[in-house]
Amino acid sequence: MSELQVGVLMEEEYRALKGEMLLRVAIQNMTILGTIAAFVAIAILATILPNQAGPLAMIQSVATLALALQWCHQGVRQCALKQAILRRDAEAKRTDSWENWLPGQRPSGPLGSRWFVSTKAVFIGLPALSTLLALPDHGPALWCAAGVVILITIALLTNPRE
């Protein structure tokens, strides 16, 4: 295989890595949007049907746990992809890639951290709010929902940051 063919293959692999990174970012964003949409639906139903607030909170919590774990999985894979891209950037002596530029450009504070906003505000906050809406219920579903919120919190706080 000639050097030109090897170079073309490496460039194709680099583009495939970048494409997969973009796909995983899109999946994470859709996961967050899905979590928000589920919360809105559950909150409306809990307001209309207060006697079903406990089971609805449990549904919200379990669905959010599944979505949060999916979000974490995508984030872990993104980290691996970023490291592969940065290695290829270094080998090609590229210093102007998005992955090199972005870390120094994030706004300071919580809004500059995807990890903080996405995991804590969305994946912990929304099922916690659903559980609060269900407080008058006092049934076993409410306690299950609260337990799942605790599981979500533990899972997200032990997940490594991106």
Residue pairs with C-beta under 8 A, 6 or more apart in sequence:
10 88
13 88
14 85
14 88
14 92
17 81
17 84
17 85
17 88
18 85
20 81
21 78
21 81
21 82
21 85
24 74
24 77
24 78
24 81
25 78
27 70
27 74
28 71
28 74
28 75
28 78
28 118
31 67
31 70
31 71
31 74
32 71
32 118
32 122
34 67
35 63
35 64
35 67
35 68
35 122
35 123
35 126
36 122
36 126
38 60
38 63
38 64
38 67
38 126
39 60
39 64
39 126
39 127
39 129
39 130
42 56
42 57
42 59
42 60
42 130
43 129
43 130
43 133
45 52
45 56
46 52
46 53
46 56
46 57
46 130
46 133
46 134
47 133
49 56
50 136
50 137
51 137
53 133
53 134
53 136
53 137
53 142
54 134
54 137
54 138
54 139
54 140
54 141
54 142
54 145
55 139
55 141
56 130
56 134
57 127
57 130
57 131
57 133
57 134
57 137
57 141
57 142
57 145
58 141
58 142
58 144
58 145
58 148
60 126
60 127
60 130
60 131
60 145
61 127
61 130
61 131
61 144
61 145
61 146
61 148
61 149
61 152
62 148
64 123
64 126
64 127
64 148
64 152
65 127
65 148
65 151
65 152
65 155
67 123
68 119
68 123
68 152
68 155
68 156
69 155
71 118
71 119
71 123
72 119
72 155
72 156
72 159
75 115
75 159
75 162
76 159
76 160
78 162
79 160
79 162
82 99
85 97
85 99
86 97
86 99
86 100
88 94
89 95
89 97
89 99
89 100
94 100
106 112
106 113
110 116
110 117
111 117
114 162
115 161
115 162
119 156
119 159
120 156
123 152
123 156
124 149
124 152
124 153
124 156
127 145
127 148
127 149
127 152
128 149
130 145
131 142
131 145
131 146
131 149
134 141
134 142
134 145
135 142
